[in-house]
Amino acid sequence: MPLLARTHPRLSSATVLGLAVGILVPVDSIISKVLIGWNAGVWTYLVLMFWLTVRAKAPDVKRIAEIEDENAGLVLLMVCVAALASLATITFELAGSRDLQAVGKLLHYGFTAMTVIGSWLLIGVIFSVHYARLYYTWEGKEPALRFAEGLTTPNYWDFLYFSFTIGVAVQTSDVGVATRQLRKIVLAQSLIGFVFNTAILGFSINIAAGLFG
């Protein structure tokens, strides 16, 4: 944990906050505790990353990428598994809302939407950070990602653009992928994106049926 806190301070801080909220929140349901803690951690991390994205220039991205290089693959895997697990947990949360009154159902559905959106955004952001790390630690002669207009010093906005294009359209944008390692990561994100997009459609149908059925 000390190493993770040093190399991934924003993710570590959000994780600690999420765990604390999940443990301390005064609700009886374990599933609700897990999801409330998850939301607290996820949205905290997203706010921290947004603030970093707004402020960071290309040299800052390169410096952070070099710091986060250690255990980066494991961190990416853990976050993706946790995000996918949150989708499964939502299924149980929705199942418990069938007998609630209208106001209670709306609160549950709003909570579900916040969880799904937060997890989806988290996947896009964590992959963009990983792409930044791979780009700036790549030692080949040619850049690992080929941005339009010959850009060689991309910032977080550029990596977010690349990552969320994959998350939304399940395909790459006008950025060329020049290494096999990156193609594997892009493939993994495309598959996860497909799962999330399918789940969002399913949850939307379920919520609509609950509201109007």
Residue frames as a rotation matrix with the C-alpha (Angstrom) as fourth column:
MET 1
0.556 0.831 0.000 0.00
0.831 -0.556 0.000 0.00
0.000 0.000 -1.000 0.00
PRO 2
0.350 -0.473 -0.808 2.82
0.173 -0.816 0.552 2.54
-0.921 -0.333 -0.204 0.73
LEU 3
-0.726 -0.636 0.262 4.25
0.337 0.003 0.941 1.90
-0.600 0.771 0.212 -2.76
LEU 4
-0.228 0.740 0.632 0.81
0.954 0.040 0.298 2.29
0.195 0.671 -0.715 -4.35
ALA 5
0.669 0.469 -0.577 0.26
0.627 -0.773 0.098 5.52
-0.400 -0.427 -0.811 -2.42
ARG 6
-0.091 -0.801 -0.592 3.56
0.073 -0.599 0.798 6.87
-0.993 0.029 0.113 -3.75
THR 7
-0.896 -0.342 0.284 3.07
0.264 0.106 0.959 5.86
-0.358 0.934 -0.005 -7.38
HIS 8
-0.482 0.811 0.331 -0.72
0.478 -0.074 0.876 6.37
0.735 0.580 -0.352 -7.62
PRO 9
-0.976 -0.011 -0.217 -1.62
0.201 -0.422 -0.884 8.99
-0.081 -0.906 0.414 -4.97
ARG 10
-0.569 0.818 -0.077 -4.99
-0.818 -0.554 0.157 10.02
0.086 0.153 0.985 -6.45
LEU 11
0.009 0.559 -0.829 -6.20
-0.351 0.778 0.521 6.44
0.936 0.286 0.203 -6.86
SER 12
-0.586 -0.307 -0.750 -4.95
0.531 0.554 -0.641 5.53
0.612 -0.774 -0.161 -3.38
SER 13
-0.973 0.230 0.037 -6.66
-0.192 -0.703 -0.685 8.51
-0.132 -0.673 0.728 -1.75
ALA 14
-0.263 0.925 -0.273 -9.94
-0.894 -0.127 0.429 7.77
0.362 0.357 0.861 -3.52
THR 15
-0.134 0.156 -0.979 -9.72
0.019 0.988 0.155 4.10
0.991 0.002 -0.135 -2.51
VAL 16
-0.858 -0.234 -0.457 -9.17
0.449 0.091 -0.889 4.93
0.250 -0.968 0.028 1.16
LEU 17
-0.787 0.615 0.034 -12.07
-0.592 -0.740 -0.319 7.40
-0.171 -0.271 0.947 1.12
GLY 18
-0.120 0.768 -0.629 -14.36
-0.716 0.372 0.591 4.87
0.687 0.521 0.506 -0.58
LEU 19
-0.371 -0.086 -0.925 -13.51
0.374 0.897 -0.234 2.18
0.850 -0.433 -0.300 1.96
ALA 20
-0.980 -0.028 -0.195 -14.11
0.191 -0.386 -0.903 4.56
-0.050 -0.922 0.383 4.86
VAL 21
-0.539 0.837 -0.100 -17.47
-0.843 -0.533 0.080 5.70
0.014 0.127 0.992 3.48
GLY 22
-0.097 0.500 -0.861 -18.55
-0.417 0.765 0.491 2.13
0.904 0.406 0.134 2.76
ILE 23
-0.576 -0.200 -0.793 -17.71
0.535 0.641 -0.550 1.04
0.618 -0.741 -0.262 6.30
LEU 24
-0.941 0.064 -0.333 -19.17
0.247 -0.544 -0.802 4.05
-0.232 -0.837 0.496 8.12
VAL 25
-0.685 0.728 0.004 -22.34
-0.532 -0.504 0.681 4.72
0.498 0.464 0.733 6.11
PRO 26
-0.746 0.391 0.539 -25.37
-0.437 0.323 -0.839 3.87
-0.502 -0.862 -0.070 8.32
VAL 27
0.139 0.789 -0.598 -27.23
-0.962 0.251 0.107 1.38
0.235 0.560 0.794 6.11
ASP 28
0.317 0.078 0.945 -28.02
-0.604 0.785 0.138 -2.26
-0.731 -0.614 0.296 6.83
SER 29
0.974 0.143 0.176 -27.58
0.038 0.663 -0.748 -3.76
-0.224 0.735 0.640 3.37
ILE 30
0.130 -0.981 0.141 -24.04
0.321 0.176 0.931 -4.95
-0.938 -0.076 0.338 2.59
ILE 31
-0.035 -0.085 0.996 -24.68
0.997 0.072 0.041 -4.42
-0.075 0.994 0.083 -1.13
SER 32
0.837 0.393 0.381 -25.74
0.420 -0.907 0.013 -0.82
0.351 0.149 -0.925 -0.50
LYS 33
0.725 -0.644 -0.246 -22.64
-0.028 -0.384 0.923 -0.25
-0.689 -0.662 -0.296 1.63
VAL 34
-0.108 -0.795 0.596 -20.42
0.679 0.379 0.628 -1.60
-0.726 0.473 0.499 -1.15
LEU 35
0.116 0.223 0.968 -22.05
0.957 -0.287 -0.048 0.52
0.267 0.931 -0.247 -3.85
ILE 36
0.976 0.216 0.021 -22.09
0.198 -0.926 0.321 3.71
0.088 -0.309 -0.947 -1.75
GLY 37
0.441 -0.889 -0.122 -18.42
0.044 -0.114 0.993 3.25
-0.896 -0.443 -0.012 -0.92
TRP 38
-0.148 -0.448 0.882 -17.67
0.887 0.334 0.318 2.47
-0.437 0.830 0.348 -4.57
ASN 39
0.550 0.442 0.709 -19.42
0.733 -0.663 -0.155 5.64
0.401 0.605 -0.688 -5.73
ALA 40
0.938 -0.234 -0.255 -17.60
-0.011 -0.756 0.655 7.76
-0.346 -0.611 -0.712 -3.14
GLY 41
0.088 -0.981 0.172 -14.24
0.245 0.189 0.951 6.43
-0.966 -0.042 0.257 -4.28
VAL 42
-0.086 -0.084 0.993 -14.96
0.973 0.206 0.102 6.54
-0.213 0.975 0.064 -8.01
TRP 43
0.711 0.452 0.539 -16.34
0.595 -0.795 -0.118 10.07
0.375 0.404 -0.834 -8.12
THR 44
0.774 -0.546 -0.322 -13.54
-0.059 -0.567 0.821 11.34
-0.631 -0.617 -0.471 -5.88
TYR 45
-0.161 -0.872 0.462 -10.98
0.507 0.329 0.797 9.86
-0.847 0.363 0.389 -8.26
LEU 46
0.128 0.280 0.951 -12.77
0.986 -0.139 -0.091 11.33
0.107 0.950 -0.294 -11.28
VAL 47
0.975 0.221 0.008 -12.78
0.216 -0.960 0.176 14.81
0.047 -0.170 -0.984 -9.71
LEU 48
0.438 -0.887 -0.143 -9.07
-0.041 -0.179 0.983 14.52
-0.898 -0.425 -0.115 -8.85
MET 49
-0.277 -0.541 0.794 -8.25
0.754 0.391 0.528 13.38
-0.596 0.745 0.300 -12.39
PHE 50
0.561 0.517 0.647 -10.32
0.796 -0.550 -0.251 16.17
0.226 0.656 -0.720 -13.91
TRP 51
0.931 -0.253 -0.264 -8.39
-0.090 -0.858 0.505 18.70
-0.355 -0.446 -0.822 -11.86
LEU 52
0.017 -0.970 0.243 -5.11
0.170 0.242 0.955 17.09
-0.985 0.025 0.169 -12.94
THR 53
-0.020 0.040 0.999 -6.19
0.967 0.256 0.009 17.07
-0.256 0.966 -0.043 -16.59
VAL 54
0.881 0.417 0.224 -7.07
0.458 -0.871 -0.179 20.76
0.121 0.261 -0.958 -16.52
ARG 55
0.824 -0.549 -0.139 -3.73
-0.354 -0.692 0.629 21.74
-0.441 -0.469 -0.765 -14.98
ALA 56
0.229 -0.823 0.520 -1.21
0.222 0.564 0.795 19.27
-0.948 -0.066 0.312 -16.42
LYS 57
0.469 -0.235 -0.851 0.95
-0.841 -0.411 -0.350 20.11
-0.268 0.881 -0.391 -19.43
ALA 58
0.775 -0.158 -0.612 2.76
-0.287 0.774 -0.564 17.56
0.562 0.613 0.555 -21.60
PRO 59
-0.316 -0.948 -0.018 5.94
-0.405 0.153 -0.901 17.58
0.858 -0.278 -0.432 -19.41
ASP 60
-0.337 0.286 0.897 3.77
-0.927 0.065 -0.369 16.91
-0.164 -0.956 0.243 -16.34
VAL 61
0.756 0.647 -0.098 2.10
-0.650 0.728 -0.218 13.96
-0.070 0.228 0.971 -18.09
LYS 62
0.389 -0.712 -0.585 5.51
-0.224 0.543 -0.810 12.52
0.894 0.446 0.051 -18.96
ARG 63
-0.573 -0.633 0.521 6.78
-0.626 -0.072 -0.776 12.93
0.529 -0.771 -0.355 -15.39
ILE 64
0.010 0.678 0.735 3.67
-0.926 0.284 -0.250 11.32
-0.378 -0.678 0.631 -13.89
ALA 65
0.793 0.272 -0.546 3.83
-0.525 0.760 -0.384 8.48
0.310 0.591 0.745 -16.43
GLU 66
-0.089 -0.922 -0.378 7.38
-0.290 0.387 -0.875 7.66
0.953 0.031 -0.301 -15.35
ILE 67
-0.623 -0.083 0.778 6.36
-0.778 -0.033 -0.627 7.67
0.078 -0.996 -0.044 -11.67
GLU 68
0.224 0.873 0.433 3.31
-0.844 0.396 -0.362 5.45
-0.488 -0.284 0.826 -12.28
ASP 69
-0.012 -0.270 -0.963 5.21
-0.856 0.500 -0.130 2.93
0.517 0.823 -0.237 -14.41
GLU 70
-0.912 -0.409 -0.030 5.67
-0.326 0.766 -0.554 0.45
0.250 -0.496 -0.832 -11.55
ASN 71
-0.776 0.612 0.152 2.75
0.381 0.647 -0.661 -1.99
-0.502 -0.455 -0.735 -11.06
ALA 72
-0.633 0.548 -0.547 0.72
-0.669 -0.742 0.031 -0.06
-0.389 0.386 0.837 -13.67
GLY 73
-0.602 0.395 -0.693 -0.58
-0.414 0.588 0.695 -3.20
0.682 0.706 -0.190 -15.38
LEU 74
-0.717 0.312 -0.624 -1.77
0.632 0.669 -0.391 -4.68
0.295 -0.675 -0.677 -12.08
VAL 75
-0.739 0.444 -0.507 -3.51
0.042 -0.720 -0.693 -1.44
-0.672 -0.533 0.513 -11.14
LEU 76
-0.607 0.506 -0.612 -5.28
-0.791 -0.319 0.521 -1.36
0.068 0.801 0.594 -14.51
LEU 77
-0.617 0.346 -0.707 -6.43
0.042 0.911 0.410 -4.97
0.786 0.224 -0.577 -14.10
MET 78
-0.769 0.294 -0.567 -7.69
0.630 0.202 -0.750 -4.40
-0.106 -0.934 -0.341 -10.54
VAL 79
-0.698 0.516 -0.497 -9.67
-0.351 -0.851 -0.390 -1.30
-0.624 -0.098 0.775 -11.49
CYS 80
-0.561 0.483 -0.673 -11.28
-0.722 0.112 0.682 -3.03
0.405 0.869 0.286 -14.50
VAL 81
-0.656 0.302 -0.692 -12.25
0.386 0.922 0.036 -6.09
0.649 -0.243 -0.721 -12.45
ALA 82
-0.766 0.357 -0.534 -13.73
0.453 -0.288 -0.844 -3.87
-0.455 -0.889 0.058 -9.72
ALA 83
-0.664 0.527 -0.531 -15.69
-0.652 -0.755 0.065 -1.82
-0.367 0.389 0.845 -12.27
LEU 84
-0.520 0.467 -0.716 -17.12
-0.416 0.593 0.689 -4.96
0.746 0.656 -0.114 -13.88
ALA 85
-0.723 0.236 -0.649 -17.97
0.617 0.644 -0.453 -6.34
0.311 -0.728 -0.611 -10.43
SER 86
-0.833 0.433 -0.345 -19.89
-0.115 -0.745 -0.657 -3.13
-0.541 -0.507 0.671 -9.69
LEU 87
-0.526 0.659 -0.538 -22.19
-0.777 -0.116 0.618 -3.94
0.345 0.743 0.573 -12.63
ALA 88
-0.468 0.323 -0.822 -22.96
0.227 0.944 0.242 -7.36
0.854 -0.073 -0.515 -11.16
THR 89
-0.831 0.114 -0.544 -23.64
0.539 -0.075 -0.839 -5.78
-0.136 -0.991 0.001 -7.76
ILE 90
-0.799 0.556 -0.230 -26.10
-0.576 -0.817 0.026 -3.33
-0.173 0.153 0.973 -9.32
THR 91
-0.488 0.621 -0.613 -28.21
-0.236 0.582 0.778 -6.29
0.840 0.525 -0.137 -10.47
PHE 92
-0.451 0.282 -0.847 -28.82
0.801 0.546 -0.245 -7.25
0.394 -0.789 -0.472 -6.84
GLU 93
-0.876 0.111 -0.469 -29.52
0.177 -0.831 -0.527 -3.63
-0.448 -0.545 0.709 -5.91
LEU 94
-0.691 0.648 -0.319 -32.17
-0.671 -0.413 0.615 -3.36
0.267 0.639 0.721 -8.64
ALA 95
-0.447 0.521 -0.728 -33.73
0.231 0.853 0.468 -6.65
0.865 0.041 -0.501 -7.58
GLY 96
-0.597 0.166 -0.785 -34.28
0.801 0.083 -0.593 -5.22
-0.033 -0.983 -0.182 -4.10
SER 97
-0.921 0.213 -0.327 -36.12
-0.175 -0.974 -0.141 -2.17
-0.348 -0.072 0.935 -5.41
ARG 98
-0.778 0.627 -0.043 -39.14
0.203 0.316 0.927 -3.99
0.594 0.713 -0.373 -6.87
ASP 99
-0.034 0.813 -0.581 -41.26
0.919 0.254 0.301 -3.67
0.392 -0.524 -0.756 -3.73
LEU 100
-0.721 -0.304 -0.622 -40.45
0.568 -0.773 -0.281 -0.02
-0.396 -0.556 0.731 -3.06
GLN 101
0.445 0.846 -0.294 -42.82
0.545 -0.516 -0.661 2.89
-0.711 0.134 -0.690 -3.49
ALA 102
0.814 -0.030 0.580 -42.43
0.542 -0.319 -0.777 5.32
0.209 0.947 -0.244 -6.40
VAL 103
0.811 -0.526 0.256 -40.08
-0.556 -0.829 0.059 7.72
0.181 -0.191 -0.965 -4.61
GLY 104
0.392 -0.662 0.638 -37.92
-0.395 0.505 0.767 4.88
-0.831 -0.553 -0.063 -3.32
LYS 105
0.543 -0.149 0.827 -37.71
0.678 0.659 -0.327 3.38
-0.496 0.738 0.458 -6.81
LEU 106
0.909 -0.185 0.374 -36.64
0.135 -0.718 -0.682 6.70
0.395 0.671 -0.628 -8.30
LEU 107
0.610 -0.716 0.340 -33.87
-0.758 -0.402 0.513 7.02
-0.230 -0.571 -0.788 -5.70
HIS 108
0.311 -0.465 0.829 -32.69
0.054 0.879 0.473 3.48
-0.949 -0.102 0.298 -6.41
TYR 109
0.673 -0.009 0.739 -32.74
0.724 0.214 -0.656 4.06
-0.152 0.977 0.151 -10.16
GLY 110
0.896 -0.376 0.239 -30.87
-0.294 -0.902 -0.316 7.35
0.334 0.213 -0.918 -9.79
PHE 111
0.422 -0.745 0.517 -28.29
-0.643 0.156 0.750 5.60
-0.639 -0.649 -0.413 -7.62
THR 112
0.427 -0.203 0.881 -27.98
0.484 0.874 -0.034 2.86
-0.763 0.441 0.472 -10.25
ALA 113
0.874 -0.060 0.482 -27.46
0.418 -0.410 -0.810 5.41
0.246 0.910 -0.334 -13.01
MET 114
0.742 -0.625 0.243 -24.80
-0.669 -0.716 0.199 7.21
0.049 -0.310 -0.949 -10.97
THR 115
0.327 -0.613 0.719 -22.97
-0.281 0.664 0.693 3.92
-0.902 -0.429 0.045 -10.35
VAL 116
0.537 -0.075 0.840 -23.03
0.706 0.586 -0.399 2.83
-0.462 0.807 0.368 -14.00
ILE 117
0.909 -0.181 0.375 -21.96
0.115 -0.756 -0.644 6.25
0.400 0.629 -0.667 -15.30
GLY 118
0.639 -0.695 0.330 -19.20
-0.725 -0.401 0.561 6.50
-0.257 -0.598 -0.759 -12.70
SER 119
0.295 -0.516 0.804 -17.85
0.074 0.851 0.519 3.04
-0.953 -0.094 0.289 -13.50
TRP 120
0.687 0.013 0.727 -17.98
0.717 0.154 -0.680 3.74
-0.121 0.988 0.096 -17.25
LEU 121
0.881 -0.380 0.283 -16.12
-0.287 -0.903 -0.319 7.03
0.377 0.200 -0.904 -16.82
LEU 122
0.537 -0.695 0.479 -13.60
-0.551 0.141 0.822 5.34
-0.639 -0.705 -0.307 -14.53
ILE 123
0.457 -0.341 0.822 -12.75
0.566 0.824 0.027 2.77
-0.686 0.452 0.569 -17.21
GLY 124
0.784 -0.112 0.611 -12.18
0.516 -0.430 -0.741 5.48
0.345 0.896 -0.279 -19.80
VAL 125
0.795 -0.482 0.367 -10.02
-0.568 -0.805 0.173 7.57
0.212 -0.346 -0.914 -17.48
ILE 126
0.493 -0.638 0.592 -7.92
-0.338 0.486 0.806 4.69
-0.801 -0.598 0.024 -16.15
PHE 127
0.506 -0.305 0.807 -7.20
0.765 0.591 -0.256 3.50
-0.399 0.746 0.533 -19.70
SER 128
0.857 -0.200 0.476 -6.26
0.149 -0.787 -0.599 7.03
0.494 0.584 -0.645 -20.78
VAL 129
0.656 -0.648 0.387 -3.75
-0.705 -0.343 0.621 7.19
-0.269 -0.680 -0.682 -17.91
HIS 130
0.395 -0.490 0.777 -2.39
0.177 0.871 0.459 3.81
-0.901 -0.044 0.431 -19.00
TYR 131
0.713 -0.119 0.691 -2.04
0.696 0.008 -0.718 4.97
0.080 0.993 0.089 -22.61
ALA 132
0.851 -0.417 0.319 -0.15
-0.402 -0.909 -0.114 8.04
0.337 -0.031 -0.941 -21.39
ARG 133
0.482 -0.689 0.541 2.20
-0.503 0.288 0.815 5.83
-0.717 -0.665 -0.207 -19.41
LEU 134
0.425 -0.300 0.854 2.83
0.594 0.804 -0.013 3.50
-0.683 0.513 0.520 -22.36
TYR 135
0.865 -0.058 0.499 3.36
0.401 -0.518 -0.756 6.43
0.302 0.854 -0.425 -24.72
TYR 136
0.729 -0.556 0.399 5.88
-0.582 -0.810 -0.065 8.29
0.359 -0.185 -0.915 -22.58
THR 137
0.298 -0.665 0.684 7.80
-0.591 0.434 0.680 5.20
-0.749 -0.607 -0.264 -21.39
TRP 138
0.901 0.043 0.431 8.03
0.292 0.675 -0.678 3.67
-0.320 0.737 0.595 -24.89
GLU 139
0.197 -0.941 -0.274 11.67
-0.181 -0.309 0.934 3.45
-0.964 -0.134 -0.231 -26.01
GLY 140
0.222 -0.067 0.973 11.16
0.838 0.523 -0.155 2.70
-0.498 0.850 0.173 -29.70
LYS 141
-0.801 -0.585 0.127 12.26
0.547 -0.629 0.552 4.95
-0.243 0.511 0.824 -32.54
GLU 142
-0.618 0.676 0.400 8.68
0.031 -0.488 0.872 5.80
0.785 0.552 0.281 -33.54
PRO 143
-0.623 0.451 0.639 5.93
-0.782 -0.364 -0.506 6.95
0.004 -0.815 0.580 -31.10
ALA 144
-0.916 0.311 0.254 3.67
0.231 0.925 -0.301 4.18
-0.329 -0.217 -0.919 -29.79
LEU 145
0.214 0.974 0.067 0.64
0.748 -0.120 -0.652 6.30
-0.628 0.190 -0.755 -30.72
ARG 146
-0.785 -0.467 0.407 0.60
0.617 -0.531 0.581 8.47
-0.055 0.707 0.705 -33.84
PHE 147
-0.008 0.785 -0.619 -1.53
0.534 -0.520 -0.667 11.54
-0.845 -0.336 -0.415 -33.27
ALA 148
0.582 0.324 0.746 -2.86
0.811 -0.292 -0.506 13.70
0.054 0.900 -0.433 -36.06
GLU 149
0.918 -0.220 0.329 -0.80
-0.114 -0.943 -0.313 16.67
0.379 0.250 -0.891 -37.25
GLY 150
0.173 -0.949 -0.263 2.40
0.241 0.299 -0.923 15.00
0.955 0.097 0.280 -36.06
LEU 151
0.574 0.102 0.813 1.78
-0.675 -0.504 0.539 15.74
0.465 -0.857 -0.220 -32.38
THR 152
0.011 -0.671 -0.742 4.60
0.149 0.735 -0.662 14.27
0.989 -0.103 0.108 -30.28
THR 153
-0.953 -0.302 -0.030 3.88
0.084 -0.165 -0.983 15.80
0.292 -0.939 0.183 -26.86
PRO 154
-0.116 0.993 0.003 0.24
0.136 0.012 0.991 14.90
0.984 0.115 -0.137 -26.13
ASN 155
-0.770 -0.015 0.638 -1.40
-0.604 -0.304 -0.737 15.85
0.205 -0.953 0.225 -22.84
TYR 156
-0.818 0.446 0.363 -4.20
0.084 0.717 -0.692 14.13
-0.568 -0.536 -0.624 -20.91
TRP 157
0.083 0.885 -0.458 -6.90
-0.578 -0.332 -0.746 15.61
-0.812 0.326 0.484 -23.15
ASP 158
-0.138 -0.214 -0.967 -5.36
-0.970 0.226 0.089 13.81
0.200 0.950 -0.239 -26.13
PHE 159
-0.949 -0.245 -0.199 -5.25
-0.199 0.954 -0.226 10.47
0.245 -0.175 -0.954 -24.31
LEU 160
-0.531 0.838 0.126 -8.81
-0.070 0.105 -0.992 10.95
-0.845 -0.535 0.003 -23.02
TYR 161
0.096 0.526 -0.845 -9.95
-0.908 -0.301 -0.290 11.61
-0.407 0.795 0.449 -26.58
PHE 162
-0.491 -0.375 -0.786 -8.35
-0.709 0.697 0.110 8.37
0.507 0.611 -0.608 -27.75
SER 163
-0.998 0.036 0.057 -9.64
-0.010 0.758 -0.652 6.33
-0.066 -0.651 -0.756 -24.80
PHE 164
-0.385 0.923 -0.025 -13.24
-0.156 -0.092 -0.983 7.53
-0.910 -0.375 0.180 -24.84
THR 165
-0.102 0.301 -0.948 -13.52
-0.994 -0.065 0.087 7.11
-0.035 0.951 0.306 -28.61
ILE 166
-0.773 -0.211 -0.599 -12.83
-0.262 0.965 -0.002 3.43
0.578 0.155 -0.801 -27.99
GLY 167
-0.913 0.409 -0.008 -15.26
0.153 0.323 -0.934 3.38
-0.379 -0.854 -0.357 -25.05
VAL 168
-0.185 0.887 -0.424 -18.10
-0.524 -0.454 -0.721 4.99
-0.831 0.089 0.549 -27.00
ALA 169
0.375 0.331 -0.866 -17.65
-0.923 0.040 -0.384 3.60
-0.092 0.943 0.321 -30.50
VAL 170
0.557 -0.301 0.774 -15.64
-0.051 0.918 0.394 0.43
-0.829 -0.259 0.495 -29.68
GLN 171
0.650 -0.458 0.606 -13.17
0.744 0.221 -0.631 1.47
0.155 0.861 0.485 -32.38
THR 172
-0.250 -0.824 -0.508 -10.06
0.816 -0.462 0.347 3.60
-0.521 -0.328 0.789 -32.65
SER 173
0.667 0.444 -0.598 -10.12
0.160 -0.870 -0.467 7.23
-0.728 0.216 -0.651 -33.72
ASP 174
0.931 -0.362 0.053 -7.76
-0.052 -0.274 -0.960 9.07
0.362 0.891 -0.274 -36.07
VAL 175
0.321 -0.840 0.438 -4.86
-0.915 -0.156 0.372 8.10
-0.244 -0.520 -0.818 -33.79
GLY 176
0.408 -0.242 -0.880 -2.63
-0.491 0.754 -0.435 5.33
0.769 0.610 0.189 -35.13
VAL 177
0.775 -0.164 0.610 -1.65
-0.488 0.458 0.743 2.40
-0.401 -0.874 0.275 -32.86
ALA 178
0.472 -0.691 -0.548 1.94
-0.771 -0.023 -0.636 1.48
0.427 0.723 -0.543 -33.66
THR 179
-0.647 -0.743 0.171 2.86
-0.730 0.539 -0.419 -1.31
0.220 -0.396 -0.892 -31.20
ARG 180
-0.346 0.479 -0.807 1.56
0.058 0.869 0.491 -4.79
0.937 0.122 -0.329 -30.47
GLN 181
-0.792 0.007 -0.610 1.44
0.605 0.136 -0.784 -4.10
0.078 -0.991 -0.112 -26.74
LEU 182
-0.815 0.504 -0.286 -0.85
-0.384 -0.839 -0.385 -1.13
-0.434 -0.204 0.878 -27.29
ARG 183
-0.463 0.670 -0.580 -3.06
-0.633 0.209 0.746 -3.10
0.621 0.712 0.328 -29.66
LYS 184
-0.547 0.233 -0.804 -3.61
0.518 0.849 -0.107 -5.66
0.657 -0.475 -0.585 -26.89
ILE 185
-0.831 0.220 -0.511 -4.63
0.366 -0.475 -0.800 -2.88
-0.418 -0.852 0.314 -24.49
VAL 186
-0.696 0.591 -0.408 -6.96
-0.711 -0.646 0.277 -1.35
-0.101 0.483 0.870 -27.10
LEU 187
-0.464 0.512 -0.723 -8.53
-0.164 0.752 0.638 -4.78
0.871 0.414 -0.265 -27.68
ALA 188
-0.671 0.180 -0.720 -9.07
0.711 0.432 -0.555 -5.24
0.211 -0.884 -0.418 -23.94
GLN 189
-0.809 0.383 -0.445 -10.72
-0.075 -0.819 -0.569 -1.83
-0.583 -0.427 0.691 -23.63
SER 190
-0.633 0.595 -0.496 -12.91
-0.692 -0.147 0.706 -2.52
0.347 0.790 0.505 -26.66
LEU 191
-0.469 0.441 -0.765 -14.19
0.304 0.894 0.329 -5.76
0.829 -0.078 -0.553 -25.09
ILE 192
-0.691 0.196 -0.695 -14.80
0.685 -0.128 -0.717 -4.08
-0.229 -0.972 -0.046 -21.73
GLY 193
-0.838 0.374 -0.398 -16.52
-0.416 -0.909 0.021 -1.20
-0.354 0.183 0.917 -23.51
PHE 194
-0.560 0.649 -0.515 -18.82
-0.344 0.384 0.857 -3.63
0.754 0.657 0.008 -25.29
VAL 195
-0.490 0.351 -0.798 -19.75
0.746 0.643 -0.176 -5.23
0.451 -0.681 -0.577 -21.95
PHE 196
-0.757 0.165 -0.632 -20.47
0.368 -0.692 -0.621 -1.83
-0.540 -0.703 0.463 -20.41
ASN 197
-0.802 0.465 -0.375 -22.48
-0.597 -0.638 0.486 -0.56
-0.013 0.614 0.790 -23.37
THR 198
-0.468 0.629 -0.621 -24.56
0.044 0.718 0.694 -3.74
0.883 0.298 -0.364 -23.36
ALA 199
-0.542 0.221 -0.811 -25.08
0.833 0.264 -0.485 -3.49
0.107 -0.939 -0.328 -19.60
ILE 200
-0.877 0.211 -0.431 -26.14
-0.075 -0.947 -0.311 0.15
-0.474 -0.241 0.847 -19.86
LEU 201
-0.628 0.676 -0.386 -28.72
-0.570 -0.062 0.819 -0.80
0.530 0.734 0.425 -22.49
GLY 202
-0.382 0.463 -0.800 -29.99
0.452 0.849 0.275 -3.64
0.806 -0.256 -0.533 -20.29
PHE 203
-0.679 0.094 -0.728 -30.23
0.690 -0.259 -0.676 -1.47
-0.252 -0.961 0.111 -17.18
SER 204
-0.897 0.355 -0.264 -32.03
-0.407 -0.896 0.179 1.24
-0.173 0.268 0.948 -19.16
ILE 205
-0.430 0.756 -0.494 -34.65
-0.277 0.410 0.869 -1.24
0.860 0.510 0.033 -20.34
ASN 206
-0.408 0.223 -0.885 -35.00
0.763 0.616 -0.197 -2.60
0.501 -0.756 -0.422 -16.80
ILE 207
-0.835 0.055 -0.547 -35.45
0.344 -0.725 -0.597 0.87
-0.429 -0.687 0.587 -15.31
ALA 208
-0.781 0.575 -0.243 -37.94
-0.595 -0.568 0.569 1.90
0.189 0.589 0.786 -18.01
ALA 209
-0.334 0.659 -0.674 -39.95
0.128 0.740 0.661 -1.25
0.934 0.134 -0.331 -17.37
GLY 210
-0.521 0.080 -0.850 -39.94
0.844 0.198 -0.499 -0.54
0.128 -0.977 -0.171 -13.64
LEU 211
-0.893 0.135 -0.430 -41.09
0.012 -0.947 -0.322 3.04
-0.450 -0.293 0.844 -14.09
PHE 212
-0.504 0.688 -0.521 -43.74
-0.860 -0.453 0.234 2.52
-0.075 0.567 0.821 -16.74
GLY 213
-0.759 0.176 -0.627 -44.59
-0.102 0.919 0.382 -1.15
0.643 0.354 -0.679 -16.42
